[in-house]
Amino acid sequence: MRIDVITIFPGYLAPLREALLGRAISAGLVDLAVHDLRTWTRDVHQAVDDAPYGGGPGMVMRPQVWGEALDAVLALDERPARIVVPTPAGRPFTQATAQAWSGDERLLFTCGRYEGIDQRVVDDARRRDLTVDEVSIGDYVLVGGEVAVLVMVEAVVRLLPGVLGNPASAEQDSFSDGLLEGPAFTRPEVWRGLAVPDVLRSGNHAKIARWRRDRALERTAERRPDLLAALPEDALDDADRAF
Ligand SMILES: COc1cc(COC(=O)c2cn[nH]c2)cc(-c2cccnc2)c1
């Protein structure tokens, strides 16, 4: 997978070259290229923003600079790219999104700052039949899209074959069965007077699986009833309902 990121703060993306993601890049599982948006400015001040039409607070990122940057970066590779715009106004980015994008050949992230990017940049790309996804990583406002890109790249790249040492861990992700993960424990058996639940040391794998499922259902019902309500009819068996 090729990943391009266009930003006015390339340094913000440095963490992508650390640890797991860094190893995925060194192993050639991911090609990462970070581009400074100001490369495509033409004025001495390298202006990337201007006042919003219609008034209102803050500034908007100029279409000319973004248009030239997108065209230039797209042209660097003939593989079709999914253009991703992180924004509070986007569709929710979920594990399902990460799963879907992990099959893409190329992702191109555009990091907006200020109040956002002139809408015509997205409109122009879409009318050229480019895939443009405006997505939100959560209902809060960040100063720029860079942090959202770190989140999304990590969620996607960890799903690529060969990236995680233990692929089972991605398959048994939280949300993979639509429920939250239950509690996890490791040694010692007793820590500060708190013991590991006996069932987990019983060696009875059926009982352990049942206990884990019950804890996941309990936690999901308590913290994310919306996820429980969204489960397909056949997702819960009689034992689940009994819980
Ligand atoms: C592209 O347009 C953007 C992008 C961003 C950065 O992304 C996020 O904040 C985000 C992404 N998922 N959840 C939040 C922020 C603004 C923005 C800032 C101030 C007021 N209004 C909007 C605009």
Ligand as a Chemical Component Dictionary entry (heavy atoms), coordinates in Angstrom:
data_LIG
# 
_chem_comp.id                   LIG 
_chem_comp.type                 NON-POLYMER 
_chem_comp.pdbx_formal_charge   0 
_chem_comp.three_letter_code    LIG 
# 
loop_
_chem_comp_atom.comp_id 
_chem_comp_atom.atom_id 
_chem_comp_atom.alt_atom_id 
_chem_comp_atom.type_symbol 
_chem_comp_atom.charge 
_chem_comp_atom.model_Cartn_x 
_chem_comp_atom.model_Cartn_y 
_chem_comp_atom.model_Cartn_z 
_chem_comp_atom.pdbx_ordinal 
LIG C1  C1  C 0 -10.805 19.652 6.673  1  
LIG O1  O1  O 0 -11.547 20.525 7.497  2  
LIG C2  C2  C 0 -11.270 20.549 8.847  3  
LIG C3  C3  C 0 -10.401 19.616 9.430  4  
LIG C4  C4  C 0 -10.176 19.712 10.812 5  
LIG C5  C5  C 0 -9.278  18.691 11.488 6  
LIG O2  O2  O 0 -10.004 17.475 11.699 7  
LIG C6  C6  C 0 -10.767 17.396 12.867 8  
LIG O3  O3  O 0 -10.873 18.332 13.647 9  
LIG C7  C7  C 0 -11.476 16.120 13.121 10 
LIG C8  C8  C 0 -11.432 14.988 12.324 11 
LIG N1  N1  N 0 -12.217 14.051 12.929 12 
LIG N2  N2  N 0 -12.748 14.581 14.042 13 
LIG C9  C9  C 0 -12.305 15.863 14.189 14 
LIG C10 C10 C 0 -10.772 20.715 11.585 15 
LIG C11 C11 C 0 -11.638 21.619 10.961 16 
LIG C12 C12 C 0 -12.276 22.669 11.749 17 
LIG C13 C13 C 0 -11.569 23.408 12.687 18 
LIG C14 C14 C 0 -12.226 24.400 13.407 19 
LIG C15 C15 C 0 -13.582 24.626 13.195 20 
LIG N3  N3  N 0 -14.274 23.874 12.306 21 
LIG C16 C16 C 0 -13.647 22.925 11.599 22 
LIG C17 C17 C 0 -11.902 21.549 9.598  23 
# 
loop_
_chem_comp_bond.comp_id 
_chem_comp_bond.atom_id_1 
_chem_comp_bond.atom_id_2 
_chem_comp_bond.value_order 
_chem_comp_bond.pdbx_ordinal 
LIG C1  O1  SING 1  
LIG O1  C2  SING 2  
LIG C2  C3  SING 3  
LIG C2  C17 DOUB 4  
LIG C3  C4  DOUB 5  
LIG C4  C5  SING 6  
LIG C4  C10 SING 7  
LIG C5  O2  SING 8  
LIG O2  C6  SING 9  
LIG C6  O3  DOUB 10 
LIG C6  C7  SING 11 
LIG C7  C8  SING 12 
LIG C7  C9  DOUB 13 
LIG C8  N1  DOUB 14 
LIG N1  N2  SING 15 
LIG N2  C9  SING 16 
LIG C10 C11 DOUB 17 
LIG C11 C12 SING 18 
LIG C11 C17 SING 19 
LIG C12 C13 SING 20 
LIG C12 C16 DOUB 21 
LIG C13 C14 DOUB 22 
LIG C14 C15 SING 23 
LIG C15 N3  DOUB 24 
LIG N3  C16 SING 25 
# 
